[in-house]
């Protein structure tokens, strides 16, 4: 049987629609609950931190990062808010809670350690088109430099703006971020920052147990802690959890909803492709163009009416 262009587009549309429905169902089936009780994490009690920066030093040494220009004992760097970069996987910032009044050193202050949050449903992993970033079952989001093509989609996708790029390394640039000392915790060791902290600000363990610990702290000292565990629900939950005595938005944490960014993009995709919407619209448009072009071609090739021609000659 001869298949003309119209039949071809009809068949192609049906096949495309069927494949989209199949892939959509497969994606849903392959997305189990990532908030496993076996996932490791860290609980950071900011009420205990004194900003000693020992965690920064330990992270730098264990990951063999470039040494900073200023010493880790230099506290003047806390005068300005900092972000992680390609040479610093973690930083400590100081936040004062009075706009005016006594000198900064005498105001009520909160010190906060920042690093990759190792989201349970990480946007960076979802955005990476080559699989260079992966969420490990134990919790860490790891990076495979051998797969990375430098597209930096992960940097755009991250709701915490964590991944950094080696712009000054033109030959072999990498995306750099904390990988939760993955190789070490696989051996039963602690992350460098948790191991070195002299004030035991950072507690490492199973995420489910850390949540119980955080809830116990809030329950036993309600006057000290905010009634919120940052990271419990934000963007679907994170492996790093925080307690504080002040609103989190005042100490450098973005205010985020409970839905993970990958779930938002999936919802948009599902809405577009639901009930073959996109294929139907596409092929309806193509059919319309073909129909219109065929109609115009027929008008052009149609012979003139004889009566009309005789009337014109008269």
N, C-alpha and C positions, 0 to 999 in steps of 0.2 A: 504494500500500500504506500502510495506516495504521501510524504508528510510535508505539507507546505509550511510557510513561516508561522501562520496562525496556530496550527496544531503543535508546532514545535514549542512555541512560547507557552501554550497551555500545559503541555507535559512538563516543561521545565519548571513552571510555577508550582505545580503539584509536588514535584520531587523536592524542590527547595523548601516548601512549606513543611513537608513531612520530615526532612532532615533537621529543620529548626526545632520542631516540636520534640524530636528524639533527643537532640543535644540539650534542649532545655530541661527535659526530664532527667537526663544523665547528670547535668550539673547540680540539680536539686538533690539527687540521690547521693552524689559524691561530696556533699557539704554537711558532715556530721557536726554535732555540737563541739566546738573547739575548747570550751571552758571545762576541760577535763580535770578531775580531782588530782590527777597525776602531774599536772603542769606545775613547774617550779616558778617561784617569784620572789620578790623582796618587798618587805614592808618598811617604809621609811617614816620614822617618827620625828617630824621636824621640830617638835618641842624640845628634843634632846640635843640637836645639832648646834655646835658652837663655831662652825665655819673654819675648822682647822686645816682643811684642804688635804688631809692625808689620803682621802679616797682618790683625789685627782692624781696624786703622786703615785699611788699604788697602781692605778689604771695605766698611767703612762709607762711605768716600768714593766708591767706584765705584758703589755701589748707592744712593747718596743717602739713607742712613738717618739717623734722628734721632741727633744727637750725644749721647754719654753725659755724665752729670753729672761724672764724674771723667775726667781726662786719660788718653790711651792710654799716657803715660809713667809713670803711677802703677802701681807694682808691688804695692802693698798689696792690690789686688783679687785677687791670686793666693793670698791667705791662705785663701780660701773657694772650694770647688768651685762652678763656675757651669754653667749650661745656656744653649743658644741661646734667644732669645726673638724677639718681633716687631720689635725694634730692633737685634738682634745676630745675624747669620747665622753667625758663627763666634766661638768663644772659645778661649782658651788656659788650661789648668789646670796646676797644679803638684802633684806627688805626691811625698811624702817616704817613704822606705823603712825607717824605724826608728820604732817606737812610742815609745821613750823614749831618753834619753841626751843627746847634744849639742843645742844650739838648732836650730830648724828650718832656719835658713839654712845651717848647716854639715853637715846630713845629706845622704846621697846622694839626688839628686832627679831626677825625670823630668818634662819639660814636654810636654804633649800638646795639639795643636790639634784641635778638634772642629768639625764642620759636617755638613750632609747627606751621607750616604755614597753617594748616587746608585746604589742597588742595581741589579743587572742585571735582576732580576725584582721590581720594587718593589711592596711591599704597599700603599703609599699610592695608587698608580695603579690597582691592582686594586680597592681599596675605594671609590674616587671614583665616584659614581653618575652624574655628569654630564660626565665627561671633562675636568675642570678641570686635572688633573695628567696629564702625558704623558711617557713615556720616549722620548727622542730617539735615533735610530740612532747618533749620535756619542757618546752616553753620558749627558748631563745629564737629570735629571728636572725638567721645566719646569712652570710654573703659569700658567693663563689665568684672570685675575680675572673676566673677562666671563662665564665659565661657572659660577663657584663660587656655591653657594647657602648656604655656611656650615654645612653639616651636620657638619663636623669628623670624619667617619669616618676621614680620612687620619691624624689625630692618634692615634686609637685603634689603627689598623692598624700604624703604623710601629714596628718592633722597636727602633729607636734613639731613639724619642720626640723626633723632630726638629721637625716642623711646629709653629708657634706661631700663635696667633690674636689678633687685635687686639680684645681685650675692651673696651678703653677707647675704641674708635671705634664708637659705636652706629649711625652712619648708613651708612658704607661700609666695614665691617670686611673684612679680608682674612686669608687664611692666608699666613704669611710663612716663607720658608726660603731657603737658598742654592740658586741655580739654576745653579751652576757657571759663572758669567759666560758664559752660553750665547751671547748675541749677539756677545760679543767673540771667543770661540774659533771661531765661525763665520767671523770675519774674519781668522783666523790669529793672533790675539793670545793671550797667556797669561792665565789667571785672575789676578785682582788679587793674591791671597795668594801665589801661586807667583812672580809677577813681583817682588814687593817683598822677599821673604825674604832677609836679608843673609847667612844661613848656608847657603843652598841646602838647607834642610831638605825642601822640597817639590819633587819632580820631576814635571813634566807631560809626558804623552806617550801613546802607544798602550798600552792595558792589557797586551797580550801582551808588549811590550818592557819595561814596568815590572816585570812578574813575573820576567823574565830578569835584570833588574838586581838585584832583591831577592834572588833565589837566588844570584847571584854574590857579593853582599855577605855573605850568610850563609856561603857556602862559603869565602870568603877570610878572614873574621874570625869563626870559630865561637865564640870565647870572648867576643865582644862581643854577638852577637845571639842571641835566642831562635830556636829552630828552627821558627818559625811566621811566616807572612805573614798578618796579620789582614786579612780581607776577600777573601782568595783563594777561600775556600769558604763562609764564614759566610753564612747565608740565601741560598744560591745564588750568592754572589759579589757584590762591590761594586766601584764604579769607584774608590773611594779605598782605598788599600792602606797598611798600616802595618808598620814594623819597630820592635822594642823590645829592650831588654836585660833586661827583667823580665817576669814573667807579665802578660798583657794585662788579666786581671781585676783586677789591683792598681792599674791606672792608668785606670780609668773605662770600660773596654770590657765590654759584657755578653757573657756566655758563651752563644753561640747555635749551633744545629746547622746542618748544611749545606743543609737543605731550605728553600726560599723559602716564606714564609707563604701566598702564593696557591696554591702547589701542594698545601699541606695542606688548604685549604678545597675545592679541586677534588676531591681524593681523597674527602673526605666526601660531596660532592655526587654523585660518580660511584658511590660505594657505595650511596647512597640510591636513585638512579634506575636502577641496573643491573638488567637483566632486568625492566623495568617495575615494579619493586618498589613504588615510591610510588604510581603510578596504580592498581595492582592492589589495594593495601591500601585506598586511598581509596574506590574504587568497590565493593570488597567490603563495606566498612563502610556505604556508602550503600545498597547492595543489601540488606544485612541489615536496616537501618532500614526500608526500603520494604517488605520482605517481612513484617517483624513488624507494621508498621502495617496492611498489607493483610490479614494473618491476623486481627488483632483486629477490623478492620472487618467481615470476613466472619462472624466469630462473632457480632457484634452484630446483623447483618442476617439471619442464618440463621433460618428459621421453626422453631418448636418442633415436636418429634415428636408426631404425633397420639396414638400409644399412650401416650406419657408424659403427654399432656394428659388423656386419659381416665382413666388411673390416678390422676392427681392429683385429678380430679373425684370419683372413687370414694372 
